């Protein structure tokens, strides 16, 4: 009977181990600054500046740096270099697999260039990663 109990425990432990998926979290933005509208893309003769969309694809290293940045799709090639330069400066909290940092390949971000509204990225995350309470001068804190 004891042998049967031990075999059952080994089976259930093995089953639980086989069913558990590795703990994985994707990379999250730490620092993303939107690029400025490039002066080289401004039309002449009073024509309204164009709106463009550029999709960049890149890999994120174990340290959160972007590398192998490239353009996947673009509505106007004039904006490509500015989009690539911006993505090269972005930093991420790296992807984690089983609690360890791991590379993330093929991250895709779409940038929309509009002259009046600067640039909006469809996937920029505006949530703070860390909140720090403000430090008030002593005389202001009393009131």
N, C-alpha and C positions, 0 to 999 in steps of 0.2 A: 504494500500500500504506500509505503514511503517513497519508493521508486516512482510510482505513478504520480504522486504529488510533485516531486521534483521535476519530472518530465513536463507536467502541466505548467509549472512556473517558468521553466525554460521556454516553452512554446509561447506563453503570453508575453514574456519579456522580449523575445525575438519578434513577435507580431507587432508589439508597440514600437519597437525600434524600426521595423520595416515600414510602418505606416507614417512615421514622423517625417515631415518634409524639412529640408534645411531652412533655417531661419534666414530669410533674405529681405533686405530693404534696398530700394533703389537710391541712387545718388540724389541729393537735394541741393538746390542752389544755396550758396553761402554768400557770394558776391556776384551780382550781374549788373553791369552798367550798360544802359542802352546807348548805342552809338549816336552821334550827331548826324543830322542830314548833311550829306556831302556837298560842298560848294561846287564841285566839278559836275554834279548832276543837275544843277540849276539851269533851266533853259534861258535863252536870251530873247530879246525883243518882247518882253512883257507877257510871255506865255505862262500860264499857270504851271507851277512846279508839279512834276509827276508824282503819283503815289506808286510805290513799289513794294513787292513782297519778296523776301529772300529766305529760303529755308537752308539753314546750316546744319551739318551733321558732324559730330565729333566724338572722340573717345574721352573718357574720364579716367585718369590714372588712380592708383591706390592712394595717392596723396591729394587728390581732388583737383588736379590741374587738367586743363583741356589740351588735347593734342590731336594731330591728324584732322584739323579743321578743314572742311571742304563745303562747297555749295552743292546742295542736292537739287534745288530748283530756284529759279529766279525769273521775275517778270521784267527786269531791266539789269543787264550786266554792269551798268555804271555803279550800282550799289554793292556789288559782290565783295570788293576788297574791304570796304568799311564794315560789312557784316562779319567777315572773317577776322578782321583785326579786333573787333569787339569780343567775339567768342573766345579768342585766344587769351583775353584778359580775365575771363570769368573763372570763378573758383567754386567748387562744390564740396559738400560733405560727401565723401565717397560711399559707394555702394558697399553694403556689408552682407557677407554670407557666413552664417554660423558665428556671428559676432566679429568676424575679421574683415578688414578692408579688402576690397576686390575691385578690379577694373570694371568699367561699364563701357561697352562698345556700342557705337551707333546711336548716341543720344541725338535727338532731332529737335530743333527749336526754329520756329517761324518768326521772322521779324517783319514788321510792316512799317515802311517809311512814309510818313506824311509830313509835308512841310509845316503846316500850321500847328500840328499837335506833336511835333517831334516824331519819335518812334515808339511804337508799342510792340511788345513781344507777346504773342498769344500765350506763352507758357511761363512768363516770369511770375514767380511766387512772391507775394507781398507780405507774407507772414513773417514776423520776427523770429530769429533763431534763439535769441536770448534777450530777456527784458531786464533792464537795470533801472531801479527806482531813482528818481531825480534827487539830487542833493540841494536842499534849499539853504540859503543863508540863514543864520540863527534868528535874525530879527524878522524875517519873513515867515519862518516856521512857527514862531510864537503867535502871529496873527492868523 
